[in-house]
Amino acid sequence: MGRKLFLGRLNNDDDRNCIYTEHVEFECGHYFSSIHNCGAAWSGGHPIRDIAYDDITTGFTAEQWARAQEIDRSLNGLGYGIEVGDDRYKVGESLMNEWNNLIDSIQGCDVEVEIMQDERDRIGGRYNLDDDDIDEIFNYTDYHDLGAISAIYDSVEDFGEEEAFELGVFSGHDGQFKDTLESCFDYEKFGRMCLDGDYAVELSDGRVVTLYS
């Protein structure tokens, strides 16, 4: 999958309503990729052709959005088995270039800047994070919005305890033996074993954030 490009934010209250997309490419020597939309914790949903312009805040004008929907439908109709230079290839290449230029034209636009600032404000308010914390988190994810964050723990030990529970480390044991295991278990060491720089990362202040990616 290619670099994530900001498309817009759906006009609803969902925590994961920011939509990202990618450049279209000629894939595997015989077909053009579709316009692939994705977001934190989801991929491939919300195709452009199914989103009404009034349902999304985006840098595209209404006319550009309508054209993007046409491109999306046309790319999906090209099918497979395309040969370089044939009629379908020429049509697909034109659609690909038009889409790639369209999406590039709104990167960093005022609408994106406003939405991204609002997302930072939502993150800071919900998780008590300052701008430095948020910048640190964003270094680990392509999704720079509230939906990227799954949870934040006060320490590696707290994270380790939660992971041990979720992974069923003590399942199959009960009674005093289970109590003994839990009392002897090194949650901090276990938590550090689970830090991977992708799903779970330790911030400079010692907190741990788990991410959707």
C-alpha positions in Angstrom: 0.0 0.0 0.0 1.2 3.5 -0.8 1.6 6.7 1.1 -1.6 7.8 2.9 -3.1 11.0 1.4 -5.8 12.9 3.3 -9.2 12.8 1.6 -11.6 14.3 4.1 -13.7 13.7 7.2 -17.2 12.3 7.3 -19.8 14.6 8.8 -20.7 12.3 11.7 -19.6 11.8 15.4 -17.6 8.6 14.9 -14.1 8.7 16.4 -12.7 7.1 13.2 -14.4 9.4 10.6 -11.2 10.7 8.9 -10.6 9.1 5.4 -7.3 8.7 3.7 -6.6 7.4 0.3 -3.8 6.6 -2.1 -2.5 7.1 -5.6 -3.9 4.7 -8.2 -1.2 2.5 -9.9 -1.0 0.0 -12.7 -0.7 -3.3 -10.7 0.9 -6.6 -11.5 1.2 -5.8 -15.2 -2.5 -6.3 -15.9 -4.9 -4.0 -14.0 -5.3 -0.6 -12.5 -5.8 -0.4 -8.7 -9.1 1.2 -7.5 -9.2 4.3 -5.4 -8.5 2.6 -2.1 -9.8 4.5 0.9 -8.8 3.7 4.5 -8.6 5.0 8.0 -7.6 4.1 11.5 -8.7 0.5 12.2 -10.4 0.0 8.8 -9.4 -0.4 5.2 -11.3 -0.6 1.9 -14.6 0.9 3.1 -16.4 4.2 2.2 -15.7 4.2 -1.5 -15.8 7.6 -3.0 -18.6 6.6 -5.4 -20.9 5.9 -2.4 -20.2 9.1 -0.4 -22.5 12.1 -1.1 -20.6 15.4 -1.2 -22.8 16.8 1.6 -21.7 13.9 3.8 -18.0 14.7 3.9 -15.8 17.8 4.5 -13.1 17.8 2.0 -10.8 20.1 0.0 -12.6 19.1 -3.2 -15.2 21.3 -4.7 -18.6 19.7 -5.5 -17.6 19.5 -9.2 -14.3 17.8 -8.4 -16.0 15.4 -6.1 -18.5 14.4 -8.8 -15.5 13.9 -11.2 -13.7 11.8 -8.6 -16.8 9.6 -8.3 -16.9 9.1 -12.1 -13.2 8.2 -12.1 -13.8 5.7 -9.3 -16.6 4.0 -11.2 -14.7 4.0 -14.4 -11.5 2.4 -12.9 -13.6 -0.3 -11.3 -15.1 -1.1 -14.7 -11.8 -1.6 -16.5 -11.3 -5.2 -15.2 -8.2 -7.4 -15.4 -6.0 -8.7 -18.2 -5.1 -5.3 -19.4 -2.1 -5.1 -21.7 0.2 -2.1 -21.8 -0.7 0.0 -24.8 -4.1 -1.4 -25.4 -7.3 0.6 -25.4 -8.2 -0.2 -21.8 -4.7 0.7 -20.7 -4.9 4.1 -22.4 -8.2 4.8 -20.7 -6.9 3.6 -17.3 -3.7 5.6 -17.6 -5.6 8.8 -18.2 -8.0 8.1 -15.3 -5.0 7.2 -13.1 -3.1 10.4 -13.9 -6.3 12.5 -13.5 -7.0 11.0 -10.0 -3.5 11.3 -8.8 -3.3 14.9 -9.8 -6.7 15.6 -8.2 -5.8 14.1 -4.8 -2.3 15.8 -4.9 -4.0 19.2 -5.4 -5.7 19.1 -2.0 -2.9 17.9 0.1 -2.1 20.6 2.8 -5.2 22.6 1.8 -6.9 24.9 4.3 -9.7 22.3 4.9 -7.1 19.6 5.8 -5.2 22.0 8.1 -8.4 22.9 10.0 -9.5 19.3 10.3 -6.1 18.2 11.5 -6.0 20.9 14.1 -9.5 19.9 15.3 -8.3 16.3 15.6 -5.3 17.4 17.6 -7.7 19.3 19.9 -9.9 16.2 20.3 -6.9 14.0 21.1 -5.5 16.5 23.6 -8.8 16.9 25.4 -9.7 13.2 25.6 -6.3 11.9 26.6 -4.7 14.9 28.4 -1.9 15.2 25.8 0.0 18.3 24.8 1.3 19.1 21.3 4.7 17.4 21.9 3.0 14.2 23.1 0.7 14.2 20.0 3.7 14.8 17.7 5.5 11.9 19.3 2.5 9.6 18.7 2.1 10.7 15.1 5.7 9.7 14.4 4.4 6.1 14.8 1.3 6.2 12.6 0.1 7.3 9.2 -3.2 8.3 10.7 -3.1 11.7 12.3 -6.5 11.8 13.9 -8.3 10.7 17.1 -9.2 7.3 15.6 -5.5 6.3 15.5 -5.4 5.9 19.3 -6.7 2.8 20.9 -5.8 3.4 24.5 -3.2 5.2 26.7 -1.7 3.6 29.9 0.0 5.5 32.7 3.0 3.1 32.6 4.5 0.1 31.0 3.5 -1.9 34.0 -0.2 -0.9 33.5 0.0 -1.8 29.9 1.7 -5.1 30.7 -1.1 -6.0 33.1 -3.8 -5.3 30.5 -1.9 -7.3 27.8 -1.5 -10.2 30.2 -5.3 -10.2 30.8 -6.2 -9.8 27.1 -3.8 -12.6 26.1 -5.1 -15.0 28.7 -1.8 -15.4 30.4 -3.5 -16.8 33.6 -6.3 -18.6 31.9 -6.7 -22.2 32.9 -5.6 -21.5 36.4 -7.8 -20.6 39.4 -7.8 -20.3 43.1 -4.7 -19.8 45.2 -2.4 -21.0 42.4 -3.7 -18.2 40.1 -3.4 -15.7 42.9 0.2 -16.7 43.4 1.0 -16.5 39.7 -0.4 -13.0 39.4 1.4 -11.8 42.5 4.8 -13.1 41.2 4.3 -11.9 37.6 6.5 -9.1 36.3 4.0 -6.9 34.5 6.5 -4.3 33.6 8.9 -6.8 32.0 6.0 -8.4 30.1 4.8 -5.0 29.0 8.3 -4.1 27.6 8.3 -7.4 25.7 5.0 -6.3 24.1 6.3 -2.9 23.0 6.8 -3.2 19.3 7.0 0.4 18.0 3.9 -0.3 15.9 0.9 -1.4 17.9 2.3 -0.3 21.2 4.9 2.5 21.9 6.3 4.1 25.0 6.2 7.8 25.1 9.1 9.9 26.5 7.1 10.5 29.7 6.7 6.8 30.4 3.1 6.4 29.3 2.3 3.8 26.7 -0.1 4.3 23.7 -1.6 1.6 21.7 -2.5 2.4 18.1 -4.8 1.3 15.3 -2.8 1.0 12.1 
